Amino acid sequence: MPTIVVDVMPKPEILDPQGKAIAGALPRLGFTGFASVRQGRRFELTVEGEVTEDVLAQARKAAEELLSNPVIEDVVNVAVLTESAQDESQSA
């Protein structure tokens, strides 16, 4: 079944305490070279049938009205997950 992925991130002007905590932990765990971290959310919408422009439009509307808080978050991606990416995410 096809999957639509929706990525939501805090707006740049919103503080991100989780991202800040992760950024602080990375060097302590030996991961260097990262200047900052922003932590967001990912939604996977499984589609019954074919992904049409109408289905994508519905996913975008759901992302804006239900999956995100437009006061503090931006919807940064609404895309169909390719089969190879689905295979990789299932094997991880």
N, C-alpha and C positions, 0 to 999 in steps of 0.2 A: 504494500500500500504506500502511496506517496506521502511524504511528510513535508510540511511547511515549517520552517524555523523562524522564530521571532526573537530578536535580541533587543533587550532593553537596558539602557545605561543611565546612571544618574547624570543630570545636566552638569556641565563643567563647573558651574558656580556653586553647586551643592557639595557640602563636605561629604567625604566617603570614608568613615572610620574603619570599615572592614578593609578597604583597599589600603589605607594607611597602615593597618596592623600587618597585612600581608607584606607590604613593602618593607616593613621593619624586620620581618621574620626571614625574608629571602637571604640577605647576606649572612645572617646567623647560621643558616642551613647550607651555606656554601654557594648560593646562587648570586653571582655578582653581575654588575653591568646594567642593572635595571634602574632607571631614574625614578619611576613612580608606578603605581598600580591603581586601576579603577576596577571595582568589582560590580558586575551587573547580573542580569538574569536572562535565562534562555528558556523559551517555550517551544515544544515540538507538537504541532497539530497534525494528527494523522487524518488523511483525507480518504473518504469513501469515494472511489471512482477516480476520474481524471482531474488533474489540477488545471482549471480553466482560468481565464482572466477574471471571471465573476467570483470564483473561489478565492483567488488571490486578493481581490478587492475586499471580500468579506474578512479575510485574515487581517488585512491592513486596518480595517475598521475596528475589528475586535482588539487589535494591538493598541490602537489609539484610545479606545473607549473603555476597555476592560482589563487588558493585560499590563497596562502601564498607568502610572499616575502622572498626567501631563504637567502638573505643577512642578514636580521635581525630577521627572525622568523624560528621556527621549527614546523613541523607537528608532534604533539605528540600522535594523536589518529585518526585512521580511522576504524570505527566499525559499525556493523549493530545494530541499536537501537531495543531492544526487544519490543514485544507488551506491556508488563507490564510497561516498561519505557515510551513508547509512551502514554499509558493511563494516567500515572502520570503527564507527562508534559502537556497534554491537559487539565487536571483538575486543574492545578496550575494557 
